[in-house]
Amino acid sequence: MQDGRLRDYDLAIDQSLRLSSPDFTRSFNLTEEKAELRTRYGSEFGQRCLLARRLIERGVRFIEVSHNLNFVNGTGWDVHNESIKEQHTLIEDLDVSLSTLMMDLESRKMLDRTLIVITGEFGRPPEFDSGGGRGHQGSVFTCVLAGGGLRHRGAYGESDELSKKVAKDPVSVPDFFATIHAALGIDYTKNLYEGDRPVPITDGGKPIAALFS
């Protein structure tokens, strides 16, 4: 029987050859797309969303696209000061590019098999801090799931009127990740192993049942 390490080596070589092939590297040539579509995608972030769609078409299974790498509002999303006045520029930029990505995927019949996840690591409280911005809030914040064959239903879960506490249908971080795993057909109860030490991939999370038909 072939040694597992040799098999893994052969698979890695095969993958590297495919990733360096002329057909795959064409993915990065956005000039192949119609100018009108590139314009609809918008900013530099939007062009990377367009690249993500091209990579999906070529079989790439996981893609991360970070927003606001160029700090279009001066400071980014971490607004602890008066840069919050420019927050609308970030929101508009994100909205234009992501809505175009969703419509583009849908027009190609790819949205139902592509899960889009939009999230940061924390939310923001309703009140302003001493610097004129907003602090960090981990108790209540919003994440977005789109596509992926889920039964989308608008907002799931509710906060109190000040968005400071969960009022209905709480979703923990493990539950959120378990939902993602279930949508992708991954066993969310599975353990990874560091030696003989089991590491649960979702910390015991359970998928949001209402999002699955």
PLY file of the C-alpha trace (Angstrom):
ply
format ascii 1.0
element vertex 213
property float x
property float y
property float z
element edge 212
property int vertex1
property int vertex2
end_header
0.00 0.00 0.00
1.30 3.45 -0.89
2.58 5.48 2.03
0.06 8.18 3.00
2.74 10.86 2.97
3.67 10.04 -0.62
0.01 10.14 -1.62
-0.40 13.56 0.03
2.74 14.77 -1.75
1.41 13.64 -5.13
-1.92 15.36 -4.44
-0.14 18.59 -3.47
1.93 18.52 -6.67
-1.19 17.89 -8.75
-3.01 20.79 -7.10
-0.07 23.16 -7.52
0.09 22.36 -11.23
-3.62 23.07 -11.62
-3.37 26.35 -9.67
-0.49 27.52 -11.84
-2.06 26.49 -15.13
-2.89 29.19 -17.71
-6.58 28.34 -17.49
-6.71 28.95 -13.74
-4.52 32.06 -13.72
-6.96 33.61 -16.21
-9.27 33.96 -13.21
-7.30 37.04 -12.18
-7.74 38.79 -15.52
-10.81 40.88 -14.74
-10.59 42.62 -18.12
-12.32 39.52 -19.53
-15.49 40.75 -17.85
-17.82 43.27 -19.46
-17.05 46.87 -18.50
-20.65 47.42 -17.44
-20.47 44.57 -14.93
-17.15 45.75 -13.52
-18.67 49.20 -13.05
-21.66 47.71 -11.24
-19.34 45.94 -8.81
-17.90 49.32 -7.92
-14.82 49.95 -5.81
-11.59 48.06 -5.28
-13.51 45.86 -2.82
-16.10 45.22 -5.50
-13.42 44.14 -7.98
-12.22 41.59 -5.43
-15.81 40.36 -5.06
-15.86 39.93 -8.84
-12.60 38.01 -8.62
-14.18 35.82 -5.94
-17.01 34.95 -8.33
-14.51 34.01 -11.04
-12.61 31.81 -8.58
-15.84 30.10 -7.50
-16.54 29.30 -11.16
-13.17 27.56 -11.32
-13.82 25.38 -8.30
-12.26 27.32 -5.41
-14.24 26.28 -2.34
-13.33 28.91 0.27
-12.64 32.57 -0.39
-12.16 35.42 2.10
-12.64 39.00 0.88
-11.74 41.66 3.45
-13.48 45.01 3.25
-11.94 48.48 3.41
-8.30 47.51 3.03
-7.64 51.01 1.71
-9.41 52.80 4.59
-11.73 54.77 2.34
-13.07 56.66 5.36
-9.67 57.33 6.94
-9.73 54.78 9.75
-11.74 51.75 8.72
-14.60 50.19 10.67
-12.87 50.61 14.04
-14.28 54.10 14.58
-13.50 55.34 18.06
-13.41 58.95 16.92
-15.04 61.40 14.56
-14.43 59.16 11.56
-17.84 57.71 12.33
-19.14 60.66 10.31
-17.80 58.84 7.24
-19.29 55.50 8.22
-21.92 55.84 5.50
-19.17 55.60 2.87
-18.23 52.15 4.14
-21.84 51.00 4.31
-22.55 52.20 0.77
-19.37 50.60 -0.57
-20.20 47.27 1.07
-23.82 47.37 -0.06
-23.08 48.14 -3.73
-20.48 45.42 -4.13
-22.19 42.64 -2.19
-25.62 43.21 -3.74
-24.00 43.03 -7.19
-22.18 39.83 -6.22
-25.43 38.22 -5.08
-27.30 39.21 -8.23
-24.39 38.09 -10.41
-24.26 34.69 -8.72
-28.03 34.33 -8.97
-28.01 35.15 -12.69
-25.49 32.34 -13.19
-27.51 29.92 -11.02
-24.67 29.76 -8.51
-26.16 31.53 -5.49
-27.98 28.50 -4.08
-24.71 26.58 -3.95
-22.58 29.48 -2.72
-22.86 30.56 0.91
-21.97 34.21 1.53
-21.05 35.09 5.12
-20.72 38.73 6.17
-19.51 39.44 9.68
-17.05 41.25 11.89
-15.74 40.18 15.28
-18.05 42.37 17.37
-20.80 44.95 17.22
-21.21 48.55 18.33
-23.24 49.98 21.22
-25.86 52.67 20.53
-24.16 55.37 22.57
-21.19 57.52 21.58
-17.92 57.46 23.50
-15.79 60.41 24.61
-13.97 60.52 21.27
-17.20 60.89 19.30
-17.20 57.31 18.04
-18.60 54.02 19.32
-16.94 51.34 21.41
-16.96 47.56 21.11
-19.98 45.42 21.94
-19.92 41.65 22.09
-23.34 41.06 23.65
-25.46 41.82 20.54
-24.41 42.23 16.92
-25.52 41.26 13.45
-24.14 38.75 10.95
-25.48 38.06 7.46
-25.91 34.78 5.58
-26.92 34.79 1.92
-27.40 32.02 -0.62
-26.19 28.55 0.23
-29.61 26.96 -0.26
-30.82 28.25 3.11
-34.43 29.17 3.74
-33.85 32.89 4.17
-36.40 34.72 6.25
-35.07 38.21 6.82
-33.84 38.97 10.32
-33.63 36.07 12.76
-33.45 36.97 16.42
-34.28 40.24 18.16
-32.57 42.66 20.51
-34.08 45.04 23.01
-34.96 48.55 21.85
-31.43 49.81 22.54
-29.69 46.86 20.85
-27.87 46.11 24.08
-29.38 42.74 25.04
-30.80 39.73 23.22
-34.58 39.74 23.51
-35.58 36.73 21.36
-34.01 33.76 19.54
-30.39 34.13 20.64
-27.70 32.77 18.32
-24.35 31.99 19.91
-21.07 32.08 18.00
-20.90 28.23 18.07
-24.49 28.06 16.74
-23.62 30.50 13.95
-20.63 28.40 12.88
-22.65 25.18 13.17
-25.22 26.73 10.81
-22.48 27.52 8.30
-21.08 24.00 8.54
-24.50 22.39 8.13
-25.26 24.55 5.08
-22.00 23.39 3.52
-22.66 19.74 4.30
-19.91 19.53 6.94
-20.48 17.51 10.10
-20.68 20.26 12.72
-20.32 17.70 15.55
-16.94 16.55 14.27
-13.74 16.82 16.29
-10.33 17.72 14.96
-7.35 16.25 16.76
-4.14 17.69 18.11
-2.37 14.45 18.90
-4.96 12.53 20.92
-6.70 15.71 22.11
-10.15 16.26 20.52
-10.94 19.82 19.40
-14.64 20.34 18.55
-14.90 22.42 15.37
-17.96 24.36 16.56
-17.69 24.04 20.36
-20.95 22.13 20.51
-22.95 24.57 18.39
-26.30 23.66 16.85
-27.58 24.94 13.47
-30.47 27.43 13.37
-33.28 25.00 12.50
-35.50 27.75 11.04
-33.00 28.34 8.22
-33.28 24.76 6.94
-36.35 23.42 5.15
0 1
1 2
2 3
3 4
4 5
5 6
6 7
7 8
8 9
9 10
10 11
11 12
12 13
13 14
14 15
15 16
16 17
17 18
18 19
19 20
20 21
21 22
22 23
23 24
24 25
25 26
26 27
27 28
28 29
29 30
30 31
31 32
32 33
33 34
34 35
35 36
36 37
37 38
38 39
39 40
40 41
41 42
42 43
43 44
44 45
45 46
46 47
47 48
48 49
49 50
50 51
51 52
52 53
53 54
54 55
55 56
56 57
57 58
58 59
59 60
60 61
61 62
62 63
63 64
64 65
65 66
66 67
67 68
68 69
69 70
70 71
71 72
72 73
73 74
74 75
75 76
76 77
77 78
78 79
79 80
80 81
81 82
82 83
83 84
84 85
85 86
86 87
87 88
88 89
89 90
90 91
91 92
92 93
93 94
94 95
95 96
96 97
97 98
98 99
99 100
100 101
101 102
102 103
103 104
104 105
105 106
106 107
107 108
108 109
109 110
110 111
111 112
112 113
113 114
114 115
115 116
116 117
117 118
118 119
119 120
120 121
121 122
122 123
123 124
124 125
125 126
126 127
127 128
128 129
129 130
130 131
131 132
132 133
133 134
134 135
135 136
136 137
137 138
138 139
139 140
140 141
141 142
142 143
143 144
144 145
145 146
146 147
147 148
148 149
149 150
150 151
151 152
152 153
153 154
154 155
155 156
156 157
157 158
158 159
159 160
160 161
161 162
162 163
163 164
164 165
165 166
166 167
167 168
168 169
169 170
170 171
171 172
172 173
173 174
174 175
175 176
176 177
177 178
178 179
179 180
180 181
181 182
182 183
183 184
184 185
185 186
186 187
187 188
188 189
189 190
190 191
191 192
192 193
193 194
194 195
195 196
196 197
197 198
198 199
199 200
200 201
201 202
202 203
203 204
204 205
205 206
206 207
207 208
208 209
209 210
210 211
211 212
